[in-house]
Amino acid sequence: MPPMGRIIAVAVNTFREAVRDRVLNGVLGVALSILVLTLAMAEVSLDQERRIVLDIGLASISFFSVVVSVFLGSSLLYKEIERKTLYVILPKPIRRHEFLLGKYFGIALTAFVFVAIMGAVQLCVTATQAKANLPLLAAAVVGLPALLGIAMYKARDRTAVLVPWPAFALARAAALAAHAGIALGPILSALLLTLGEVLVLTAVALLFSAFSTPFLTALFTLGVWVVGRSADLMISMKGKVLPQSVKDLLRQLVHVWPNFNLFVPGRQTLEMHLDAASGPFTYLASTMGYALVYSAILLTVASLIFRRRDFL
């Protein structure tokens, strides 16, 4: 089997294991409940219903996607060691970096499914708030779950259905939202940027998971994420509490630390890029390119550490 075939095999098995995890399903259930509850939250606002639904909904998608990536990145690799299945896999003709990449792509595929499902629900909730055509909305809300049930009933491998169905659900919900007069650009851009943030954070988690325990891996990964979300604050800090040398050190650290603020530019920033001549594509392309390059560097370091680790 070629190297890519081995990586894909590990990725598929990782995806199957992830989607069957009860914790992940619980997180998805809580996240979807919050998205639906934004309709009730919007009713108590003053002429800001759509903004409440979009801001809280997209923030929830970003937060719970981070939770999923930290949980999967810190636990799946350790489970292979704890269950001693890794001792059976590594003697086979598969290199350690291929195994690690397979884990990464499997988690990334799981994150795509998670973001797509939540994005579809977000669009349906936004369309509901915008008083979308009731028959079309009912057809989407009832028809999409029914289609998933039928597909899973007839499929030999039920987990295989969980890849195309979320993409179709997202496309159908986007068409419904567009019919209701909702601007899709900022929403779809935010979903794509959330996926980019998950890619970097998963690589961070696998880097720590290559040599640490799940608890410490989750703790370190969350620490990296919190500092990364504070990168812009470090650059612009003007207080007199910290010495100038510390401020200079923090500003230098920003240039090498993953800047997760890039993936949450805010609604106004996305709308500004939408109004620009080049549209949002320049910002999206540069940010996603940053995510891919940074992830590749982290995975390279993680592979070197994992290759030198002794499992005897």
WOKAJO-V986125 format. One record per pair of residues at least 12 apart in sequence whose ideal C-beta (glycine too) atoms are under 8 Angstrom apart, sorted by the first residue. I is the first residue (numbers start at 1). J is the second residue. If there is no record, write none. Layout:
I;J / I;J
This chain:
1;93 / 3;95 / 3;98 / 6;93 / 6;94 / 6;98 / 6;102 / 7;98 / 7;101 / 7;102 / 7;105 / 8;102 / 8;105 / 9;102 / 10;94 / 10;98 / 10;99 / 10;101 / 10;102 / 10;103 / 10;106 / 11;101 / 11;102 / 11;103 / 11;104 / 11;105 / 11;106 / 11;109 / 12;106 / 13;102 / 13;106 / 14;76 / 14;102 / 14;103 / 14;105 / 14;106 / 14;107 / 14;110 / 15;106 / 15;109 / 15;110 / 15;159 / 16;159 / 17;76 / 17;79 / 17;106 / 18;72 / 18;76 / 18;106 / 18;107 / 18;110 / 19;110 / 19;113 / 19;159 / 19;162 / 20;159 / 21;72 / 23;71 / 24;68 / 24;71 / 24;72 / 24;110 / 24;114 / 27;64 / 27;67 / 27;68 / 27;71 / 28;64 / 28;114 / 28;117 / 28;118 / 30;64 / 31;60 / 31;61 / 31;64 / 31;118 / 32;117 / 32;118 / 32;121 / 34;56 / 34;60 / 35;57 / 35;60 / 35;61 / 35;118 / 35;121 / 35;122 / 35;125 / 36;121 / 36;125 / 38;52 / 38;53 / 38;56 / 38;57 / 38;60 / 38;125 / 39;53 / 39;125 / 39;128 / 39;129 / 41;53 / 41;56 / 42;129 / 49;129 / 50;126 / 50;129 / 50;130 / 51;267 / 53;125 / 53;126 / 53;129 / 54;122 / 54;126 / 54;186 / 54;187 / 54;267 / 55;267 / 57;122 / 57;125 / 57;126 / 58;122 / 58;187 / 58;190 / 58;191 / 58;194 / 60;118 / 61;115 / 61;118 / 61;119 / 61;122 / 61;190 / 61;191 / 61;194 / 62;190 / 62;194 / 62;197 / 62;263 / 62;264 / 64;114 / 64;118 / 65;111 / 65;114 / 65;115 / 65;118 / 65;194 / 65;195 / 65;197 / 65;198 / 66;197 / 66;198 / 66;201 / 66;225 / 68;110 / 68;111 / 68;114 / 68;198 / 69;107 / 69;111 / 69;198 / 69;201 / 69;202 / 69;205 / 70;201 / 70;205 / 70;218 / 70;221 / 70;222 / 70;225 / 71;218 / 72;107 / 72;110 / 72;111 / 72;202 / 72;205 / 73;107 / 73;201 / 73;202 / 73;204 / 73;205 / 73;206 / 73;209 / 73;217 / 73;221 / 74;205 / 74;208 / 74;209 / 74;214 / 74;215 / 74;217 / 74;218 / 74;221 / 75;214 / 76;103 / 76;106 / 76;107 / 77;100 / 77;103 / 77;206 / 77;209 / 77;210 / 78;209 / 78;213 / 78;214 / 78;217 / 81;311 / 86;99 / 86;311 / 87;311 / 90;311 / 95;307 / 96;303 / 96;306 / 96;307 / 97;303 / 97;306 / 97;307 / 100;206 / 100;210 / 100;299 / 100;302 / 100;303 / 100;306 / 101;299 / 101;303 / 103;206 / 104;202 / 104;203 / 104;206 / 104;295 / 104;299 / 107;202 / 107;206 / 108;198 / 108;199 / 108;202 / 109;163 / 111;195 / 111;198 / 111;199 / 111;202 / 112;166 / 112;195 / 113;162 / 113;163 / 113;166 / 115;191 / 115;194 / 115;195 / 115;198 / 116;166 / 116;167 / 116;169 / 116;170 / 116;191 / 117;166 / 117;169 / 117;170 / 119;170 / 119;173 / 119;187 / 119;188 / 119;191 / 120;144 / 120;166 / 120;169 / 120;170 / 120;172 / 120;173 / 121;173 / 122;173 / 122;187 / 123;170 / 123;173 / 123;174 / 123;176 / 123;177 / 123;182 / 123;184 / 123;187 / 124;137 / 124;140 / 124;141 / 124;173 / 124;176 / 124;177 / 126;177 / 126;180 / 126;182 / 126;187 / 127;173 / 127;176 / 127;177 / 127;179 / 127;180 / 127;182 / 130;177 / 130;180 / 130;181 / 130;182 / 131;180 / 132;176 / 132;177 / 132;179 / 132;180 / 133;179 / 133;180 / 136;176 / 136;179 / 137;176 / 140;172 / 140;173 / 140;176 / 144;165 / 144;168 / 144;169 / 144;172 / 144;173 / 147;165 / 147;168 / 148;161 / 148;165 / 148;169 / 151;165 / 170;191 / 174;188 / 183;274 / 185;270 / 185;274 / 185;279 / 185;280 / 186;267 / 186;270 / 186;271 / 186;274 / 189;270 / 189;273 / 189;274 / 189;280 / 189;284 / 190;267 / 190;270 / 192;284 / 192;288 / 193;262 / 193;263 / 193;264 / 193;265 / 193;284 / 193;287 / 193;288 / 194;263 / 196;263 / 196;287 / 196;288 / 196;290 / 196;291 / 197;260 / 197;263 / 197;264 / 197;291 / 199;291 / 199;292 / 199;295 / 200;258 / 200;260 / 200;263 / 200;291 / 200;294 / 200;295 / 200;298 / 201;221 / 201;224 / 201;225 / 201;258 / 201;260 / 202;295 / 203;294 / 203;295 / 203;298 / 203;299 / 203;302 / 204;221 / 204;224 / 204;225 / 204;258 / 204;298 / 205;217 / 205;218 / 205;221 / 206;298 / 206;299 / 206;302 / 207;298 / 207;299 / 207;301 / 207;302 / 207;305 / 208;220 / 208;221 / 209;302 / 210;302 / 210;303 / 210;305 / 210;306 / 210;309 / 211;305 / 211;306 / 211;309 / 224;257 / 224;258 / 225;260 / 227;257 / 228;257 / 228;258 / 228;259 / 228;260 / 228;261 / 229;260 / 229;261 / 229;264 / 231;254 / 231;257 / 231;259 / 231;260 / 231;261 / 232;259 / 232;261 / 234;250 / 234;251 / 234;253 / 234;254 / 235;251 / 235;254 / 237;250 / 258;294 / 259;290 / 262;287 / 262;290 / 263;287 / 263;291 / 265;283 / 269;283 / 270;283
